[in-house]
Each structure stands twice: as structure tokens, then as C-alpha cells.
Amino acid sequence: MSPRPLLSLAVLIPLAAFTAGCGPSLPPSKPLAQLSPVERQGYDIYQTRCAGCHYAESQSSLHGPGLQGLYKKRFLPSGAPANDDRVTDAIRNGRALMPPFRNNLDDSDLNALLAYLHTL
């Protein structure tokens, strides 16, 4: 084998490895210090009801999918459109291993939680 193809491979393999993890990055979440009172209420609800199973600052899975950038993507991890109707349905009725929270969150709490999820 001539040196030229080897040199090409020596350049292309590291370049492919470097660019493989380079997808469109998501904008950062809103800092806690900048949350509105409603978003802060939603953060508190998230901490008590959701944080045990979902990471807020990562797309990595804990027990359920990570929620970073939840509304900044077109689709939820389930493949459903990323909108309030679909997220509300999952929260109220549960999904797969996620239990339903319809009896644990009133409309005000749910709206605050959705407001916080929009900041991720």
C-alpha cells in the first residue's frame, strides 16, 4: 500500500471520530436565578416529583429520559411532537414505566411544571 492512502486514513479516522459527536447543540437551560416565580414553582415541583427519574440538565437517561432541551427539539423521546398537549398527557396519564400524576398535581401545579420544562 502506498503512503498516500495511509496518510489519508490517518487524517480521516480522527476527523470522523471528532465530528461523530458533533450534532446540533441545544441552547443552555435558563439559569435558576433567572426563573420567574411560576417557573420557580415548577422547578420545585420538578425536584419533588420528577428529578428522581429524569435529569433536567442532560439528555441522558436516569430511569426515564433526560429532559434537557425538551421543547427545543421537534419530538419527545417517545417520538410524539414536543408540545404541551403531549407532555401534559404523559404527566397526567403516565407512559411506559412512568406513573400517572393526574391525582397528584392540580392544574396550577401542572402549568407551573410545564413553564419550568420550557426553560430546559
GUKELUM-710115 format. One record per residue: x, y, z of N, C-alpha, C, O, CB in turn; residue in three letters; residue number from 1. Coordinates in pm, whole numbers, plus 50000, padded with zeros to 5 digits. Each point is the difference from the previous one (the first is absolute). Glycine has a CB too. Example, Ala and Ser with C-alpha at 12.3 -4.5 7.8 and 13.67 -1.06 7.14 Angstrom:
(atom (51319, 49431, 50780), (49911, 50119, 50000), (50090, 50120, 50000), (50104, 49998, 50066), (49707, 49885, 50059), 'Ala', 1);
(atom (50154, 50222, 49803), (50082, 50119, 50006), (49923, 50109, 50073), (50051, 50111, 50017), (50067, 49826, 49768), 'Ser', 2);
This chain:
(atom (50085, 49883, 50000), (49915, 50117, 50000), (50090, 50123, 50000), (50097, 50006, 50075), (49716, 49871, 50047), 'Met', 1);
(atom (50155, 50221, 49796), (50083, 50119, 49993), (49976, 50090, 50121), (49895, 49988, 50064), (50102, 50000, 49684), 'Ser', 2);
(atom (50096, 50099, 50285), (49985, 50087, 50117), (49883, 50096, 49989), (49945, 50041, 50103), (50299, 49942, 49929), 'Pro', 3);
(atom (49716, 50054, 49848), (49893, 50099, 49984), (49867, 49951, 50059), (49938, 50075, 50076), (50177, 50007, 49717), 'Arg', 4);
(atom (49836, 49795, 50175), (49876, 49953, 50062), (50012, 49987, 50152), (49903, 50026, 50071), (50047, 49853, 49719), 'Pro', 5);
(atom (50166, 50083, 50260), (50018, 49991, 50144), (49991, 50137, 50065), (49942, 50014, 50108), (50202, 49785, 49860), 'Leu', 6);
(atom (49912, 50301, 49967), (49993, 50136, 50052), (49855, 50048, 50001), (49956, 50065, 50095), (50277, 49982, 49820), 'Leu', 7);
(atom (49694, 49921, 49980), (49859, 50038, 49993), (49921, 49937, 50115), (49919, 50066, 50064), (50099, 49956, 49686), 'Ser', 8);
(atom (50006, 49850, 50274), (49932, 49932, 50110), (50040, 50060, 50134), (49917, 50013, 50090), (50073, 49777, 49774), 'Leu', 9);
(atom (50135, 50247, 50150), (50048, 50059, 50125), (49932, 50133, 50028), (49986, 50039, 50116), (50234, 49847, 49850), 'Ala', 10);
(atom (49738, 50183, 49932), (49931, 50127, 50017), (49849, 49978, 50014), (49937, 50064, 50084), (50243, 50052, 49783), 'Val', 11);
(atom (49764, 49797, 50053), (49854, 49982, 49997), (49945, 49932, 50125), (49893, 50038, 50047), (50124, 49951, 49706), 'Leu', 12);
(atom (50052, 49912, 50300), (49947, 49928, 50116), (49986, 50093, 50121), (49893, 50002, 50061), (50213, 49787, 49853), 'Ile', 13);
(atom (49997, 50287, 50125), (49980, 50093, 50113), (49895, 50107, 49971), (49924, 50039, 50088), (50314, 49921, 49977), 'Pro', 14);
(atom (49758, 50086, 49809), (49900, 50101, 49964), (49859, 49944, 50015), (49912, 50068, 50051), (50252, 50037, 49791), 'Leu', 15);
(atom (49815, 49771, 50115), (49868, 49937, 50013), (49964, 49982, 50147), (49886, 50023, 50040), (50147, 49858, 49740), 'Ala', 16);
(atom (50063, 50079, 50301), (49974, 49982, 50143), (49967, 50133, 50065), (49914, 50007, 50088), (50240, 49796, 49916), 'Ala', 17);
(atom (49914, 50303, 49954), (49976, 50132, 50058), (49862, 50053, 49964), (49930, 50055, 50085), (50316, 49991, 49905), 'Phe', 18);
(atom (49714, 49937, 49884), (49873, 50055, 49955), (49881, 49912, 50033), (49887, 50046, 49989), (50237, 50065, 49831), 'Thr', 19);
(atom (49897, 49764, 50219), (49889, 49909, 50028), (49912, 50052, 50113), (49878, 49985, 49995), (50262, 49824, 49927), 'Ala', 20);
(atom (49919, 50251, 50180), (49922, 50051, 50112), (49952, 50141, 49979), (49937, 50058, 50089), (50192, 49795, 50056), 'Gly', 21);
(atom (49899, 50203, 49741), (49964, 50139, 49973), (49866, 50007, 49929), (49995, 49998, 49877), (50247, 50065, 50110), 'Cys', 22);
(atom (49654, 49944, 50088), (49869, 50023, 49943), (49959, 50141, 50036), (50077, 50072, 50063), (49859, 49682, 49951), 'Gly', 23);
(atom (49947, 50287, 49947), (49957, 50133, 50039), (49989, 50005, 50153), (49930, 49919, 50060), (49947, 50113, 49720), 'Pro', 24);
(atom (50190, 50063, 50279), (49993, 50009, 50146), (49878, 50080, 50040), (49955, 50089, 49928), (50296, 49895, 50090), 'Ser', 25);
(atom (49696, 49983, 50098), (49882, 50068, 50051), (50041, 50123, 50079), (50104, 49999, 50065), (49770, 49783, 49943), 'Leu', 26);
(atom (50046, 50324, 49986), (50031, 50115, 50082), (49996, 49961, 50148), (49927, 49908, 50037), (49979, 50247, 49786), 'Pro', 27);
(atom (50170, 49913, 50261), (50000, 49964, 50143), (49865, 50028, 50065), (49921, 50081, 49952), (50324, 49967, 50056), 'Pro', 28);
(atom (49732, 49884, 50102), (49879, 50024, 50078), (50008, 50137, 50065), (50108, 50056, 50018), (49866, 49697, 50025), 'Ser', 29);
(atom (49911, 50301, 49990), (49994, 50128, 50068), (50058, 49984, 50141), (49960, 49908, 50071), (49836, 50162, 49794), 'Lys', 30);
(atom (50295, 50017, 50177), (50057, 49988, 50135), (49892, 50012, 50108), (49904, 50076, 49985), (50312, 50018, 49929), 'Pro', 31);
(atom (49800, 49832, 50195), (49901, 50003, 50109), (49976, 50140, 50052), (49887, 50035, 50033), (50184, 49736, 50030), 'Leu', 32);
(atom (50033, 50310, 49944), (49986, 50137, 50053), (49912, 50087, 49911), (49953, 50105, 50045), (50272, 49872, 50058), 'Ala', 33);
(atom (49752, 49982, 49773), (49920, 50079, 49907), (49858, 49948, 49982), (49924, 50054, 49919), (50287, 50003, 49965), 'Gln', 34);
(atom (49751, 49839, 50189), (49865, 49945, 49986), (49898, 50097, 50054), (50022, 50067, 50101), (50069, 49701, 49918), 'Leu', 35);
(atom (49795, 50239, 49913), (49887, 50079, 50051), (49942, 49928, 50121), (50035, 49884, 50025), (49914, 50208, 49742), 'Ser', 36);
(atom (49963, 49973, 50310), (49939, 49930, 50114), (49926, 49872, 49960), (50006, 49901, 50072), (49971, 50321, 50039), 'Pro', 37);
(atom (49954, 49779, 49776), (49928, 49880, 49956), (50099, 49891, 49958), (49980, 49883, 50033), (49825, 50260, 49891), 'Val', 38);
(atom (50299, 49895, 50004), (50102, 49902, 49960), (50070, 49943, 50124), (50033, 49881, 50003), (50001, 50240, 49778), 'Glu', 39);
(atom (49989, 49963, 50319), (50063, 49954, 50124), (49909, 49900, 50072), (50047, 49900, 50055), (50077, 50320, 49966), 'Arg', 40);
(atom (49746, 49808, 49980), (49903, 49906, 50058), (50008, 49867, 49924), (49998, 49893, 50061), (49848, 50298, 50010), 'Gln', 41);
(atom (50163, 49816, 49797), (50013, 49879, 49919), (50129, 49926, 50028), (50002, 49877, 50000), (49860, 50233, 49825), 'Gly', 42);
(atom (50246, 49964, 50198), (50128, 49938, 50036), (49986, 49923, 50131), (50047, 49887, 50011), (50078, 50297, 49870), 'Tyr', 43);
(atom (49809, 49877, 50217), (49980, 49933, 50130), (49918, 49872, 49983), (50031, 49898, 50062), (49981, 50326, 50054), 'Asp', 44);
(atom (49885, 49781, 49802), (49919, 49881, 49972), (50085, 49896, 49929), (49993, 49881, 50033), (49797, 50259, 49952), 'Ile', 45);
(atom (50289, 49903, 49918), (50089, 49909, 49929), (50093, 49928, 50098), (50018, 49878, 49992), (49972, 50270, 49804), 'Tyr', 46);
(atom (50068, 49927, 50297), (50093, 49942, 50096), (49933, 49893, 50087), (50062, 49898, 50030), (50064, 50318, 49972), 'Gln', 47);
(atom (49750, 49806, 50037), (49933, 49903, 50088), (49933, 49885, 49924), (49990, 49890, 50053), (49973, 50296, 50107), 'Thr', 48);
(atom (49993, 49838, 49717), (49922, 49899, 49928), (50073, 49933, 49884), (49969, 49886, 49964), (49834, 50244, 50099), 'Arg', 49);
(atom (50295, 49939, 49878), (50056, 49953, 49873), (50149, 49967, 50005), (50047, 49911, 49929), (49781, 50225, 49960), 'Cys', 50);
(atom (50246, 49934, 50195), (50147, 49991, 49998), (50051, 49861, 50037), (50113, 49966, 49965), (49896, 50274, 50093), 'Ala', 51);
(atom (49913, 49680, 50010), (50043, 49865, 50034), (50009, 49908, 49879), (50065, 49895, 50005), (49833, 50138, 50216), 'Gly', 52);
(atom (50036, 50006, 49671), (49999, 49914, 49880), (50052, 50069, 49874), (50035, 49933, 49903), (49773, 49949, 50198), 'Cys', 53);
(atom (50196, 50251, 49897), (50039, 50074, 49880), (50107, 50104, 50034), (49986, 50077, 50095), (49785, 49888, 49808), 'His', 54);
(atom (50336, 50036, 50017), (50098, 50109, 50009), (49943, 50122, 49930), (49941, 49989, 49893), (50253, 49847, 50114), 'Tyr', 55);
(atom (49824, 50281, 50054), (49957, 50124, 49936), (50109, 50058, 49911), (49970, 50061, 49897), (49880, 49983, 50297), 'Ala', 56);
(atom (50275, 49939, 49844), (50112, 50063, 49931), (50076, 49903, 49909), (50116, 50023, 49968), (49902, 50133, 50223), 'Glu', 57);
(atom (49916, 49736, 49768), (50065, 49901, 49916), (49895, 49929, 49916), (49883, 49991, 50039), (50303, 49978, 50130), 'Ser', 58);
(atom (49857, 49981, 49717), (49911, 49917, 49919), (50021, 49853, 50032), (49932, 49913, 49943), (50072, 50260, 49876), 'Gln', 59);
(atom (50088, 49798, 50271), (50026, 49863, 50041), (49885, 49947, 50084), (49933, 50076, 50071), (50313, 49967, 49924), 'Ser', 60);
(atom (49732, 49829, 49996), (49891, 49937, 50074), (50042, 49972, 50144), (50113, 49959, 50025), (49803, 49940, 49761), 'Ser', 61);
(atom (49992, 50123, 50307), (50017, 49958, 50138), (49912, 49876, 50012), (50047, 49889, 49973), (49999, 50350, 50121), 'Leu', 62);
(atom (49829, 49776, 49946), (49902, 49891, 49992), (49907, 50028, 49882), (49946, 49908, 49939), (50066, 50049, 50312), 'His', 63);
(atom (49971, 50170, 49720), (49925, 50046, 49884), (50094, 50087, 49919), (50113, 50024, 50041), (49664, 49967, 50081), 'Gly', 64);
(atom (50179, 50057, 49763), (50088, 50078, 49914), (50042, 50132, 50063), (49927, 50058, 50080), (49964, 49837, 49725), 'Pro', 65);
(atom (50230, 50150, 50158), (50044, 50132, 50042), (49915, 50106, 49932), (49954, 49980, 49888), (50280, 49935, 50146), 'Gly', 66);
(atom (49745, 50198, 50033), (49906, 50100, 49950), (50066, 50127, 49950), (49930, 50095, 49964), (49907, 49812, 50193), 'Leu', 67);
(atom (50296, 50098, 49839), (50066, 50120, 49949), (49950, 50029, 49859), (49997, 49911, 49915), (50206, 50043, 50228), 'Gln', 68);
(atom (49758, 50169, 49833), (49956, 50040, 49867), (49869, 49938, 49957), (49973, 49990, 49880), (50262, 50038, 50064), 'Gly', 69);
(atom (49684, 49930, 50151), (49875, 49929, 49970), (49918, 50069, 49892), (49955, 49935, 49905), (50044, 49983, 50329), 'Leu', 70);
(atom (49981, 50212, 49779), (49919, 50073, 49902), (50083, 50064, 49890), (49946, 50067, 49912), (49890, 49976, 50269), 'Tyr', 71);
(atom (50294, 49939, 49823), (50087, 50058, 49897), (50022, 49903, 49885), (50068, 50032, 49903), (50044, 50106, 50273), 'Lys', 72);
(atom (49831, 49745, 49837), (50007, 49899, 49894), (49860, 49983, 49942), (49901, 50038, 50062), (50295, 49842, 50051), 'Lys', 73);
(atom (49796, 50065, 49769), (49868, 49980, 49936), (49921, 49888, 50064), (49877, 50004, 50003), (50220, 50080, 49785), 'Arg', 74);
(atom (49975, 49814, 50264), (49931, 49882, 50050), (50046, 49964, 50140), (50115, 50023, 50038), (49862, 49895, 49728), 'Phe', 75);
(atom (49932, 50025, 50310), (50031, 49946, 50132), (50074, 49868, 49982), (50000, 49944, 49891), (49797, 50169, 50211), 'Leu', 76);
(atom (50267, 49837, 50004), (50068, 49870, 49988), (49906, 49888, 49952), (50047, 49902, 49940), (50106, 50171, 50242), 'Pro', 77);
(atom (49717, 49941, 49842), (49905, 49898, 49956), (49972, 50006, 49850), (49943, 49908, 49943), (49955, 50101, 50282), 'Ser', 78);
(atom (50143, 50102, 49711), (49971, 50021, 49859), (49881, 50090, 49977), (49975, 50041, 49886), (50121, 49737, 50070), 'Gly', 79);
(atom (49830, 50253, 50150), (49885, 50092, 49988), (50050, 50143, 49984), (50113, 50031, 50039), (49744, 49814, 50103), 'Ala', 80);
(atom (50062, 50242, 49801), (50042, 50140, 49987), (50028, 50061, 50138), (49932, 49970, 50098), (49931, 50051, 49690), 'Pro', 81);
(atom (50238, 50064, 50217), (50036, 50067, 50125), (49910, 50123, 50018), (50034, 50110, 49958), (50208, 49809, 50025), 'Ala', 82);
(atom (49644, 50059, 50080), (49908, 50110, 50028), (49931, 49978, 50135), (50008, 49891, 50057), (49955, 50146, 49694), 'Asn', 83);
(atom (49971, 50066, 50298), (49938, 49992, 50132), (49894, 49891, 50009), (49987, 49935, 50104), (50057, 50307, 49923), 'Asp', 84);
(atom (49881, 49736, 49867), (49895, 49897, 50004), (50060, 49861, 50025), (49950, 49924, 50083), (49909, 50215, 49761), 'Asp', 85);
(atom (50248, 49830, 50085), (50062, 49867, 50014), (50069, 49984, 50135), (49992, 49895, 50063), (50041, 50096, 49689), 'Arg', 86);
(atom (50037, 50115, 50293), (50068, 49993, 50129), (49897, 49991, 50112), (50018, 49923, 50094), (50178, 50209, 49815), 'Val', 87);
(atom (49698, 49946, 50083), (49892, 49996, 50100), (49939, 49860, 50007), (49977, 49947, 50108), (49975, 50297, 49854), 'Thr', 88);
(atom (50023, 49698, 49922), (49943, 49865, 49996), (50093, 49899, 50069), (49953, 49915, 50077), (49929, 50143, 49708), 'Asp', 89);
(atom (50248, 49951, 50188), (50095, 49908, 50064), (50004, 50020, 50151), (50007, 49903, 50075), (50130, 50096, 49715), 'Ala', 90);
(atom (49858, 50126, 50254), (50004, 50028, 50144), (49871, 49951, 50067), (50005, 49932, 50102), (50143, 50268, 49857), 'Ile', 91);
(atom (49739, 49833, 49983), (49871, 49963, 50062), (49974, 49849, 49996), (49955, 49942, 50098), (49957, 50282, 49836), 'Arg', 92);
(atom (50118, 49713, 49953), (49961, 49861, 49981), (50114, 49900, 50011), (49977, 49879, 49999), (49846, 50206, 49857), 'Asn', 93);
(atom (50299, 49964, 50155), (50115, 49911, 50006), (50033, 49949, 49861), (49927, 50023, 49904), (50014, 49912, 50330), 'Gly', 94);
(atom (50171, 49994, 49758), (50042, 49944, 49872), (50105, 49895, 50028), (50096, 50027, 50072), (49853, 50189, 49803), 'Arg', 95);
(atom (50036, 49667, 50070), (50094, 49889, 50022), (50019, 49980, 50151), (49905, 49962, 50068), (50214, 50085, 49711), 'Ala', 96);
(atom (50001, 49977, 50273), (50026, 49981, 50143), (49964, 50121, 50085), (50001, 49992, 50122), (50180, 49853, 49814), 'Leu', 97);
(atom (49786, 50267, 50000), (49966, 50121, 50075), (49859, 49990, 50057), (49904, 49974, 49926), (50250, 50162, 49926), 'Met', 98);
(atom (49832, 49886, 50279), (49866, 49995, 50059), (49919, 50125, 49965), (50058, 50104, 49969), (50033, 49755, 50218), 'Pro', 99);
(atom (49777, 50131, 49819), (49917, 50119, 49976), (50003, 50093, 50120), (50008, 49956, 50114), (49844, 49910, 49735), 'Pro', 100);
(atom (50142, 50264, 50122), (49999, 50101, 50107), (49869, 50080, 50000), (49994, 50107, 50060), (50257, 49908, 49924), 'Phe', 101);
(atom (49647, 49934, 49950), (49874, 50075, 49991), (49938, 50028, 50136), (49930, 50100, 50016), (50032, 49796, 49763), 'Arg', 102);
(atom (50062, 50018, 50319), (49944, 50021, 50133), (50097, 50070, 50094), (49967, 50025, 50116), (49893, 49773, 49850), 'Asn', 103);
(atom (50260, 50233, 49985), (50102, 50060, 50085), (50033, 50145, 49966), (50065, 50068, 50079), (50026, 49706, 49947), 'Asn', 104);
(atom (49864, 50272, 49859), (50028, 50137, 49957), (49870, 50068, 49959), (49927, 49949, 49916), (50305, 49986, 50008), 'Leu', 105);
(atom (49740, 50181, 50137), (49883, 50075, 49953), (50042, 50081, 49876), (50117, 50000, 49962), (49785, 50014, 50275), 'Asp', 106);
(atom (50003, 50053, 49700), (50028, 50073, 49876), (50107, 50107, 50019), (50083, 50021, 49912), (49682, 49936, 50014), 'Asp', 107);
(atom (50233, 50111, 50188), (50100, 50103, 50027), (50141, 49940, 50008), (50094, 50054, 49943), (49731, 50080, 50180), 'Ser', 108);
(atom (50187, 49754, 49948), (50130, 49932, 50011), (50046, 49949, 49864), (50117, 50012, 49965), (49828, 49922, 50271), 'Asp', 109);
(atom (49964, 50010, 49688), (50035, 49949, 49867), (50048, 50113, 49910), (50099, 49985, 49930), (49732, 49829, 50096), 'Leu', 110);
(atom (50098, 50299, 49976), (50041, 50114, 49917), (50136, 50054, 50043), (50080, 50038, 49915), (49679, 50019, 50050), 'Asn', 111);
(atom (50267, 49946, 50164), (50130, 50044, 50048), (50109, 49902, 49956), (50108, 50043, 49959), (49782, 50069, 50239), 'Ala', 112);
(atom (50084, 49760, 49810), (50096, 49900, 49957), (50029, 50013, 49852), (50116, 49993, 49959), (49805, 49855, 50221), 'Leu', 113);
(atom (49976, 50172, 49738), (50020, 50020, 49857), (50083, 50125, 49973), (50087, 50000, 49913), (49694, 49885, 50042), 'Leu', 114);
(atom (50192, 50222, 50122), (50079, 50124, 49984), (50147, 49972, 50027), (50086, 50048, 49927), (49714, 50092, 50140), 'Ala', 115);
(atom (50230, 49783, 50038), (50139, 49967, 50030), (50060, 49912, 49889), (50113, 50023, 49958), (49836, 49992, 50290), 'Tyr', 116);
(atom (49977, 49886, 49705), (50053, 49912, 49896), (50034, 50078, 49873), (50091, 49962, 49926), (49774, 49850, 50168), 'Leu', 117);
(atom (50064, 50296, 49881), (50031, 50085, 49884), (50134, 50072, 50017), (50059, 50045, 49901), (49696, 49987, 50061), 'His', 118);
(atom (50295, 49978, 50160), (50128, 50069, 50022), (50120, 49908, 49979), (50114, 50047, 49995), (49771, 50102, 50167), 'Thr', 119);
(atom (50091, 49722, 49827), (50111, 49905, 49989), (50063, 50002, 49861), (50095, 49926, 49975), (49794, 49932, 50195), 'Leu', 120);
